[in-house]
Amino acid sequence: MAEVHLIGQIIGASKFPNQSLFCKWGIHAGGGWKVISGLKEGQTQVDSPACDGITYWCHPVDIHFATKGIQGWPKLHLQVYHLDQFGRSTLRDQFVQYFLGGGPQLKNPDLIYSGNDRYRLQTETMGVVHLELGVVLRNFDKYGVEC
C-alpha cells in the first residue's frame, strides 16, 4: 500500500483578539485511508502570552497513513478556543445557550468536512495559526501516482 507520514508541530497562534488560547486539532481522511500509527486528534495546552501577543504551543503532530488511492486525502482541521478570567472555555457557553439562547452553532460539526455544504457557511477570520508540517510519501509510484 502507498503510505503518507505527516510529521511536524502546531507552533502557536497570533493576531487573536483574546489571550489564554488552546487549540483542538484533528486529521480527517476518507474511508480508504488507514492509520498505521499516531493520533488522529488532540489538544494543545493553554498558553497566555505575557508580552509579545504570540501564543506558543509547540504541540507535536505525528501520524502515519496507508492507502490504495488518493481519494479522501487527509485534511488537518484546527479549532482555537480561549479561556475566560475564571479558566472556563465551552461549558459556560453551553449553559448560556441552553437557558438564555445564544449564537448559532452547528448541530452536526461533520458538516465542515463535506465540500458541498461547507461553502454555505459564513465565517469570520480571527487570527493566524502557525504550523510546521512535513509530508513523507512512500510507494506512490507503485500505485500510479507521481509526485
N, CA, C and O of each residue as an XYZ file, in Angstrom:
588
protein
N       0.837     -1.191      0.000
C       0.000      0.000      0.000
C       0.876      1.248      0.000
O       2.004      1.229      0.493
N       0.347      2.321     -0.555
C       1.041      3.604     -0.512
C       0.934      4.155      0.908
O      -0.035      3.881      1.617
N       1.931      4.927      1.315
C       1.961      5.453      2.677
C       2.211      6.960      2.687
O       2.928      7.493      1.840
N       1.604      7.631      3.665
C       1.813      9.052      3.896
C       2.115      9.220      5.380
O       1.369      8.748      6.238
N       3.212      9.895      5.666
C       3.600     10.148      7.054
C       3.639     11.664      7.247
O       4.414     12.360      6.591
N       2.803     12.167      8.148
C       2.760     13.602      8.464
C       3.500     13.824      9.774
O       3.148     13.244     10.802
N       4.522     14.663      9.732
C       5.348     14.923     10.911
C       5.523     16.434     11.047
O       5.862     17.114     10.080
N       5.292     16.949     12.241
C       5.506     18.368     12.455
C       4.967     18.826     13.782
O       4.916     18.067     14.750
N       4.558     20.097     13.816
C       4.043     20.650     15.057
C       3.110     21.821     14.787
O       3.218     22.518     13.778
N       2.197     22.008     15.721
C       1.383     23.219     15.747
C       2.179     24.190     16.608
O       2.214     24.065     17.832
N       2.811     25.146     15.964
C       3.744     26.035     16.654
C       3.021     26.966     17.621
O       3.405     27.075     18.786
N       1.986     27.630     17.144
C       1.282     28.581     18.005
C       0.299     29.415     17.214
O      -0.133     29.026     16.129
N      -0.054     30.575     17.770
C      -1.045     31.446     17.136
C      -0.695     32.905     17.397
O       0.004     33.241     18.353
N      -1.206     33.759     16.515
C      -1.020     35.197     16.680
C      -2.230     35.928     16.103
O      -3.024     35.357     15.356
N      -2.349     37.197     16.466
C      -3.392     38.096     15.970
C      -4.815     37.692     16.390
O      -5.781     38.069     15.726
N      -4.952     36.935     17.477
C      -6.277     36.633     18.017
C      -6.667     37.734     19.000
O      -5.797     38.274     19.684
N      -7.957     38.080     19.089
C      -8.357     39.176     19.968
C      -8.281     38.824     21.460
O      -8.244     39.723     22.301
N      -8.257     37.543     21.792
C      -8.205     37.116     23.195
C      -6.899     36.388     23.466
O      -6.213     35.936     22.550
N      -6.571     36.287     24.761
C      -5.397     35.526     25.172
C      -5.857     34.251     25.858
O      -7.046     33.935     25.831
N      -4.950     33.520     26.465
C      -5.228     32.227     27.099
C      -5.869     31.283     26.090
O      -6.998     30.828     26.270
N      -5.124     30.998     25.024
C      -5.636     30.191     23.918
C      -5.165     28.752     23.998
O      -4.086     28.459     24.514
N      -6.006     27.848     23.471
C      -5.602     26.472     23.225
C      -6.229     26.035     21.915
O      -7.156     26.677     21.421
N      -5.729     24.948     21.351
C      -6.157     24.503     20.028
C      -6.563     23.036     20.075
O      -5.832     22.193     20.594
N      -7.729     22.747     19.530
C      -8.153     21.359     19.298
C      -7.917     21.081     17.820
O      -8.280     21.890     16.966
N      -7.313     19.946     17.522
C      -6.995     19.621     16.135
C      -7.438     18.199     15.815
O      -7.597     17.360     16.702
N      -7.629     17.957     14.548
C      -7.987     16.626     14.085
C      -7.600     16.462     12.629
O      -7.618     17.422     11.859
N      -7.251     15.243     12.258
C      -6.949     14.921     10.874
C      -8.040     13.979     10.398
O      -8.245     12.907     10.968
N      -8.735     14.388      9.350
C      -9.850     13.611      8.821
C      -9.495     13.125      7.427
O      -9.087     13.902      6.564
N      -9.658     11.815      7.225
C      -9.316     11.211      5.942
C     -10.486     10.357      5.459
O     -11.359      9.974      6.238
N     -10.485     10.070      4.175
C     -11.534      9.259      3.578
C     -11.496      7.817      4.058
O     -10.583      7.409      4.776
N     -12.500      7.056      3.652
C     -12.640      5.675      4.099
C     -11.535      4.743      3.637
O     -11.319      3.697      4.249
N     -10.828      5.099      2.567
C      -9.760      4.256      2.056
C      -8.427      4.457      2.753
O      -7.430      3.845      2.371
N      -8.398      5.310      3.775
C      -7.163      5.612      4.486
C      -7.158      4.917      5.841
O      -8.123      5.003      6.601
N      -6.066      4.232      6.132
C      -5.932      3.512      7.405
C      -4.774      4.097      8.203
O      -3.687      4.314      7.668
N      -5.018      4.353      9.494
C      -3.955      4.865     10.363
C      -3.069      3.697     10.786
O      -3.537      2.737     11.398
N      -1.785      3.792     10.452
C      -0.808      2.772     10.859
C      -0.314      3.073     12.272
O      -0.212      2.176     13.109
N      -0.013      4.339     12.525
C       0.432      4.745     13.862
C       0.157      6.228     14.047
O       0.014      6.973     13.077
N       0.085      6.640     15.289
C      -0.124      8.046     15.605
C      -1.558      8.357     15.979
O      -2.439      7.501     15.903
N      -1.777      9.602     16.386
C      -3.096     10.066     16.818
C      -3.737     10.910     15.732
O      -3.072     11.708     15.071
N      -5.060     10.720     15.555
C      -5.805     11.482     14.557
C      -6.344     12.800     15.108
O      -6.803     13.645     14.340
N      -6.295     12.983     16.416
C      -6.796     14.224     17.011
C      -6.101     14.476     18.334
O      -5.498     13.577     18.919
N      -6.196     15.717     18.798
C      -5.569     16.065     20.058
C      -5.890     17.491     20.451
O      -6.683     18.176     19.804
N      -5.253     17.920     21.527
C      -5.468     19.264     22.058
C      -4.164     19.760     22.662
O      -3.441     19.010     23.318
N      -3.874     21.038     22.429
C      -2.673     21.651     22.990
C      -2.927     22.083     24.422
O      -4.051     22.001     24.918
N      -1.884     22.541     25.076
C      -2.023     23.159     26.390
C      -2.469     24.611     26.205
O      -2.449     25.128     25.088
N      -2.864     25.256     27.278
C      -3.243     26.675     27.245
C      -1.987     27.513     27.418
O      -1.145     27.224     28.268
N      -1.871     28.554     26.603
C      -0.758     29.487     26.761
C      -1.314     30.900     26.835
O      -2.180     31.280     26.047
N      -0.810     31.668     27.784
C      -1.189     33.075     27.948
C       0.047     33.928     27.719
O       0.879     34.057     28.617
N       0.182     34.510     26.540
C       1.388     35.290     26.261
C       1.511     36.492     27.182
O       0.529     37.186     27.446
N       2.708     36.731     27.663
C       2.934     37.811     28.625
C       3.194     39.150     27.958
O       2.698     40.177     28.420
N       3.975     39.153     26.860
C       4.335     40.466     26.323
C       4.192     40.597     24.811
O       3.782     41.658     24.340
N       4.508     39.573     24.036
C       4.540     39.760     22.588
C       3.234     39.417     21.885
O       3.127     39.629     20.677
N       2.239     38.895     22.592
C       0.951     38.581     21.985
C       0.943     37.330     21.130
O      -0.053     37.037     20.468
N       2.037     36.592     21.134
C       2.109     35.350     20.362
C       1.959     34.175     21.315
O       2.669     34.078     22.315
N       1.030     33.285     20.996
C       0.788     32.085     21.785
C       1.687     30.971     21.254
O       1.742     30.737     20.046
N       2.393     30.281     22.160
C       3.258     29.177     21.759
C       2.718     27.872     22.329
O       2.484     27.755     23.532
N       2.523     26.885     21.440
C       2.089     25.559     21.867
C       3.152     24.499     21.607
O       3.362     23.625     22.449
N       3.824     24.554     20.466
C       4.838     23.559     20.090
C       4.306     22.143     20.296
O       4.980     21.293     20.876
N       3.101     21.907     19.817
C       2.413     20.627     20.006
C       2.726     19.690     18.830
O       2.503     20.059     17.677
N       3.236     18.488     19.105
C       3.638     17.591     18.016
C       2.446     16.992     17.264
O       1.394     16.712     17.839
N       2.654     16.807     15.961
C       1.721     16.077     15.102
C       2.552     15.006     14.415
O       3.536     15.313     13.741
N       2.163     13.758     14.583
C       2.920     12.642     14.003
C       1.943     11.510     13.714
O       1.524     10.803     14.630
N       1.580     11.335     12.454
C       0.625     10.298     12.087
C       1.050      9.653     10.770
O       1.550     10.322      9.866
N       0.844      8.352     10.684
C       1.281      7.556      9.540
C       0.059      6.852      8.956
O      -0.611      6.087      9.651
N      -0.232      7.110      7.677
C      -1.378      6.525      6.978
C      -0.921      5.541      5.911
O       0.198      5.628      5.406
N      -1.807      4.600      5.574
C      -1.637      3.728      4.416
C      -2.911      3.832      3.580
O      -4.007      3.977      4.121
N      -2.756      3.755      2.251
C      -3.906      3.880      1.362
C      -3.635      3.183      0.040
O      -2.482      2.955     -0.328
N      -4.710      2.843     -0.677
C      -4.592      2.274     -2.018
C      -4.918      3.307     -3.089
O      -4.747      3.032     -4.276
N      -5.382      4.483     -2.697
C      -5.716      5.540     -3.654
C      -5.648      6.895     -2.984
O      -5.472      6.992     -1.769
N      -5.788      7.944     -3.785
C      -5.646      9.281     -3.213
C      -6.987      9.929     -2.876
O      -7.010     11.053     -2.375
N      -8.085      9.261     -3.133
C      -9.390      9.831     -2.781
C      -9.502      9.969     -1.265
O      -9.109      9.068     -0.524
N     -10.033     11.092     -0.813
C     -10.194     11.327      0.623
C      -8.896     11.691      1.314
O      -8.703     11.359      2.484
N      -8.007     12.366      0.611
C      -6.699     12.766      1.155
C      -6.871     13.405      2.539
O      -7.813     14.174      2.731
N      -6.001     13.115      3.502
C      -6.135     13.661      4.861
C      -6.149     15.189      4.890
O      -5.417     15.853      4.157
N      -7.008     15.723      5.760
C      -7.132     17.174      5.947
C      -6.963     17.488      7.427
O      -7.513     16.799      8.286
N      -6.202     18.527      7.713
C      -5.977     18.966      9.086
C      -6.961     20.077      9.415
O      -7.024     21.086      8.713
N      -7.725     19.893     10.479
C      -8.702     20.891     10.919
C      -8.304     21.394     12.302
O      -7.949     20.611     13.183
N      -8.369     22.718     12.480
C      -7.960     23.362     13.724
C      -9.102     24.193     14.287
O      -9.818     24.859     13.539
N      -9.273     24.155     15.601
C     -10.235     24.993     16.306
C      -9.494     25.657     17.463
O      -8.891     24.975     18.292
N      -9.539     26.981     17.518
C      -8.843     27.711     18.573
C      -9.875     28.240     19.560
O     -10.856     28.871     19.168
N      -9.646     27.979     20.842
C     -10.528     28.407     21.929
C      -9.747     29.312     22.872
O      -8.517     29.295     22.888
N     -10.466     30.094     23.650
C      -9.805     30.873     24.704
C     -10.519     30.632     26.025
O     -11.713     30.336     26.066
N      -9.753     30.768     27.107
C     -10.309     30.641     28.450
C     -10.658     32.030     28.959
O      -9.945     32.996     28.685
N     -11.769     32.131     29.711
C     -12.127     33.427     30.293
C     -11.330     33.647     31.581
O     -10.440     32.859     31.902
N     -11.644     34.705     32.312
C     -10.880     35.050     33.517
C     -10.996     34.010     34.622
O     -10.189     34.002     35.552
N     -11.997     33.128     34.529
C     -12.168     32.081     35.536
C     -11.668     30.728     35.047
O     -11.883     29.714     35.710
N     -11.005     30.702     33.899
C     -10.460     29.462     33.371
C     -11.486     28.580     32.694
O     -11.269     27.374     32.577
N     -12.595     29.139     32.244
C     -13.642     28.359     31.590
C     -13.538     28.552     30.079
O     -13.104     29.604     29.608
N     -13.944     27.520     29.317
C     -13.948     27.672     27.869
C     -15.348     27.444     27.319
O     -16.063     28.413     27.063
N     -15.751     26.234     27.134
C     -17.001     25.981     26.396
C     -18.176     25.666     27.301
O     -19.319     25.851     26.884
N     -17.950     25.204     28.507
C     -19.068     24.818     29.371
C     -19.978     26.015     29.639
O     -21.201     25.882     29.599
N     -19.401     27.164     29.906
C     -20.190     28.373     30.169
C     -21.067     28.706     28.965
O     -22.243     29.036     29.118
N     -20.499     28.619     27.787
C     -21.255     28.914     26.566
C     -22.434     27.960     26.395
O     -23.509     28.371     25.958
N     -22.236     26.692     26.737
C     -23.319     25.715     26.617
C     -24.454     26.027     27.584
O     -25.622     25.911     27.213
N     -24.134     26.424     28.830
C     -25.169     26.783     29.803
C     -25.948     28.022     29.350
O     -27.179     28.041     29.394
N     -25.232     29.036     28.925
C     -25.881     30.264     28.483
C     -26.796     29.987     27.299
O     -27.921     30.483     27.253
N     -26.325     29.203     26.347
C     -27.140     28.908     25.175
C     -28.380     28.098     25.560
O     -29.462     28.336     25.023
N     -28.237     27.151     26.476
C     -29.369     26.320     26.873
C     -30.450     27.146     27.571
O     -31.631     27.007     27.254
N     -30.059     28.005     28.519
C     -31.039     28.739     29.318
C     -31.475     30.066     28.695
O     -32.638     30.450     28.822
N     -30.584     30.753     28.041
C     -30.891     32.083     27.527
C     -30.902     32.173     26.008
O     -31.279     33.202     25.447
N     -30.500     31.126     25.357
C     -30.326     31.212     23.915
C     -28.939     31.743     23.643
O     -28.278     32.241     24.554
N     -28.504     31.652     22.460
C     -27.164     32.137     22.175
C     -26.902     32.151     20.699
O     -27.810     32.014     19.879
N     -25.670     32.316     20.383
C     -25.276     32.373     18.997
C     -25.495     31.040     18.305
O     -25.560     29.996     18.954
N     -25.607     31.079     16.998
C     -25.820     29.838     16.251
C     -24.613     28.916     16.347
O     -23.465     29.359     16.324
N     -24.899     27.632     16.455
C     -23.856     26.614     16.453
C     -24.272     25.514     15.498
O     -25.461     25.317     15.245
N     -23.308     24.808     14.976
C     -23.605     23.708     14.078
C     -24.182     22.532     14.858
O     -23.606     22.105     15.859
N     -25.310     22.014     14.405
C     -25.866     20.812     15.039
C     -24.996     19.604     14.737
O     -24.837     18.714     15.573
N     -24.436     19.582     13.541
C     -23.585     18.479     13.132
C     -22.224     19.043     12.712
O     -22.092     19.546     11.596
N     -21.209     18.969     13.585
C     -19.897     19.525     13.248
C     -19.245     18.869     12.040
O     -18.341     19.451     11.440
N     -19.689     17.655     11.666
C     -19.108     16.983     10.500
C     -19.420     17.714      9.202
O     -18.842     17.402      8.161
N     -20.325     18.680      9.252
C     -20.684     19.471      8.086
C     -19.474     20.177      7.485
O     -19.403     20.358      6.270
N     -18.535     20.570      8.313
C     -17.367     21.301      7.805
C     -16.427     20.409      7.012
O     -15.562     20.917      6.299
N     -16.574     19.085      7.118
C     -15.695     18.178      6.401
C     -16.229     17.821      5.021
O     -15.480     17.293      4.199
N     -17.500     18.093      4.742
C     -18.055     17.788      3.425
C     -18.006     19.048      2.566
O     -18.393     20.130      3.008
N     -17.535     18.898      1.357
C     -17.312     20.043      0.485
C     -18.562     20.783      0.057
O     -18.535     22.008     -0.060
N     -19.655     20.077     -0.179
C     -20.851     20.712     -0.741
C     -21.482     21.725      0.203
O     -21.723     22.866     -0.192
N     -21.749     21.334      1.424
C     -22.453     22.205      2.359
C     -21.546     23.211      3.052
O     -22.018     24.247      3.522
N     -20.266     22.924      3.122
C     -19.336     23.798      3.831
C     -19.309     25.204      3.233
O     -19.138     26.183      3.960
N     -19.470     25.308      1.946
C     -19.350     26.611      1.284
C     -20.533     27.532      1.572
O     -20.476     28.719      1.253
N     -21.591     27.013      2.163
C     -22.723     27.848      2.552
C     -22.508     28.505      3.913
O     -23.260     29.405      4.288
N     -21.500     28.073      4.650
C     -21.217     28.646      5.965
C     -20.553     30.008      5.820
O     -19.730     30.220      4.929
N     -20.917     30.923      6.701
C     -20.263     32.225      6.729
C     -19.384     32.275      7.969
O     -19.846     32.030      9.084
N     -18.127     32.589      7.762
C     -17.178     32.601      8.867
C     -16.478     33.947      8.925
O     -16.562     34.754      8.000
N     -15.784     34.170     10.038
C     -15.044     35.414     10.236
C     -13.635     35.069     10.690
O     -13.448     34.273     11.611
N     -12.667     35.657     10.056
C     -11.272     35.416     10.396
C     -10.960     36.047     11.749
O     -11.332     37.192     12.008
N     -10.271     35.290     12.615
C      -9.952     35.785     13.954
C      -8.462     35.900     14.204
O      -8.054     36.734     15.013
N      -7.647     35.120     13.564
C      -6.217     35.142     13.821
C      -5.495     34.174     12.907
O      -6.049     33.689     11.921
N      -4.249     33.906     13.254
C      -3.392     33.050     12.433
C      -2.846     31.925     13.308
O      -2.365     32.173     14.414
N      -2.921     30.689     12.814
C      -2.297     29.548     13.476
C      -1.055     29.191     12.674
O      -1.108     29.079     11.449
N       0.060     29.011     13.368
C       1.335     28.734     12.716
C       1.652     27.242     12.818
O       1.623     26.662     13.903
N       1.955     26.631     11.668
C       2.239     25.198     11.578
C       3.605     24.967     10.958
O       4.126     25.791     10.206
N       4.156     23.830     11.297
C       5.360     23.328     10.642
C       5.056     21.865     10.361
O       4.972     21.062     11.290
N       4.891     21.509      9.092
C       4.412     20.165      8.765
C       5.200     19.603      7.595
O       5.321     20.242      6.550
N       5.732     18.406      7.777
C       6.433     17.702      6.712
C       5.594     16.524      6.249
O       4.931     15.870      7.055
N       5.625     16.255      4.956
C       4.861     15.153      4.374
C       5.840     14.213      3.685
O       6.570     14.616      2.780
N       5.848     12.948      4.123
C       6.721     11.943      3.536
C       5.828     10.935      2.815
O       4.930     10.348      3.420
N       6.079     10.739      1.516
C       5.310      9.795      0.701
C       6.161      8.570      0.406
O       7.370      8.670      0.196
N       5.500      7.396      0.394
C       6.215      6.157      0.124
C       5.344      5.246     -0.736
O       4.149      5.107     -0.475
N       5.929      4.630     -1.751
C       5.290      3.638     -2.631
C       4.162      4.208     -3.486
O       3.343      3.438     -3.988
N       4.088      5.509     -3.670
C       3.036      6.072     -4.520
C       3.282      5.732     -5.989
O       2.326      5.590     -6.751
N       4.551      5.598     -6.403
C       4.850      5.270     -7.785
C       4.336      3.879     -8.149
O       4.000      3.645     -9.310
N       4.263      2.959     -7.208
C       3.763      1.605     -7.473
C       2.254      1.600     -7.732
O       1.723      0.648     -8.305
N       1.572      2.653     -7.314
C       0.106      2.737     -7.485
C      -0.279      3.770     -8.540
O      -1.428      4.209     -8.588
N       0.679      4.162     -9.389
C       0.384      5.048    -10.497
C       0.239      6.512    -10.135
O      -0.290      7.291    -10.928
N       0.690      6.901     -8.968
C       0.631      8.305     -8.554
C       2.039      8.844     -8.570
O       2.927      8.305     -7.910
N       2.249      9.918     -9.330
C       3.576     10.522     -9.396
C       3.608     11.796     -8.598
O       2.644     12.561     -8.605
N       4.698     12.034     -7.912
C       4.846     13.224     -7.072
C       5.755     14.229     -7.705
O       5.992     15.293     -7.133
